[in-house]
Amino acid sequence: MPGWFFPAGIAILLHLEVQYFHEYAALTTAVGLKKSPAVDFSATIDTPSITFGASYMTSCSDFAKYNAGVNITKSSLMLH
């Protein structure tokens, strides 16, 4: 993310991030504080044997990307 640059090559990056954690769920939202801010949102739902997660990132002008995933943590669980 672009920020303010100083002669020594040090950049100041500004963003706001909010996280919420629960025993079986997590939500995260981040917003870049710049002229054309990017917004990133992700969510995860978890059980002892399987996890579902999704995230997307967008900016003011367009839909940038999205991801989704499933994780199986028990070897005895089989998909047919």
Backbone torsions as a table, in degrees:
resi	resn	phi	psi	omega
1	MET	NA	130.1	178.9
2	PRO	-65.7	150.2	178.1
3	GLY	-146.0	-160.4	175.9
4	TRP	-88.0	133.6	-177.6
5	PHE	-111.4	140.2	179.3
6	PHE	-110.2	163.3	-176.7
7	PRO	-55.4	-31.0	-178.0
8	ALA	-80.4	3.3	179.9
9	GLY	85.2	13.3	179.4
10	ILE	-89.0	132.5	179.9
11	ALA	-114.2	142.9	173.2
12	ILE	-106.1	116.6	180.0
13	LEU	-106.3	130.1	-178.1
14	LEU	-112.8	126.0	172.7
15	HIS	-154.7	158.7	179.2
16	LEU	-116.4	129.2	-178.7
17	GLU	-130.5	134.9	178.1
18	VAL	-123.5	130.4	179.2
19	GLN	-125.7	142.1	175.2
20	TYR	-131.5	126.8	-179.8
21	PHE	-120.3	134.7	176.4
22	HIS	-127.6	170.2	-177.9
23	GLU	-57.8	-39.0	-177.8
24	TYR	-121.6	13.4	-178.8
25	ALA	-152.5	155.0	175.9
26	ALA	-146.4	140.8	176.8
27	LEU	-129.4	138.6	177.3
28	THR	-138.4	135.3	174.7
29	THR	-132.5	133.9	178.1
30	ALA	-132.5	139.6	179.6
31	VAL	-129.7	126.4	174.8
32	GLY	-79.4	130.9	-177.5
33	LEU	-95.3	82.2	178.1
34	LYS	-144.6	-177.1	-175.0
35	LYS	-58.7	-43.3	177.1
36	SER	-118.8	84.3	-170.7
37	PRO	-70.1	146.1	172.7
38	ALA	-100.4	143.5	179.3
39	VAL	-120.7	129.9	179.6
40	ASP	-121.3	129.2	-179.8
41	PHE	-129.8	134.6	176.2
42	SER	-141.7	150.1	179.9
43	ALA	-143.2	145.8	178.6
44	THR	-138.3	136.3	174.1
45	ILE	-122.4	132.0	-170.3
46	ASP	-129.6	139.6	168.5
47	THR	-125.3	172.1	179.6
48	PRO	-60.9	-22.7	-176.3
49	SER	-114.2	-19.1	-176.0
50	ILE	-147.0	146.9	179.4
51	THR	-129.0	135.9	174.6
52	PHE	-116.7	138.2	178.5
53	GLY	-145.4	152.6	177.9
54	ALA	-151.1	150.0	175.7
55	SER	-151.1	154.5	171.2
56	TYR	-147.1	152.6	178.6
57	MET	-128.0	135.7	179.7
58	THR	-141.8	161.6	173.3
59	SER	-122.9	178.0	-178.3
60	CYS	-62.0	-28.4	-172.3
61	SER	-98.4	-25.0	-176.7
62	ASP	-157.5	167.7	176.0
63	PHE	-88.4	115.6	-170.5
64	ALA	-86.7	-58.8	-177.5
65	LYS	-160.5	162.0	175.6
66	TYR	-145.0	153.8	178.9
67	ASN	-140.0	151.6	174.7
68	ALA	-147.2	152.6	-179.5
69	GLY	-157.9	159.3	176.6
70	VAL	-133.2	136.1	178.2
71	ASN	-127.5	127.3	177.3
72	ILE	-104.8	125.8	-174.5
73	THR	-108.5	-3.7	177.3
74	LYS	-109.5	129.1	-178.8
75	SER	-73.5	-20.0	-179.2
76	SER	-79.3	-11.5	179.5
77	LEU	-84.9	121.0	-177.4
78	MET	-120.2	139.8	176.1
79	LEU	-101.5	134.9	179.5
80	HIS	-113.7	NA	NA
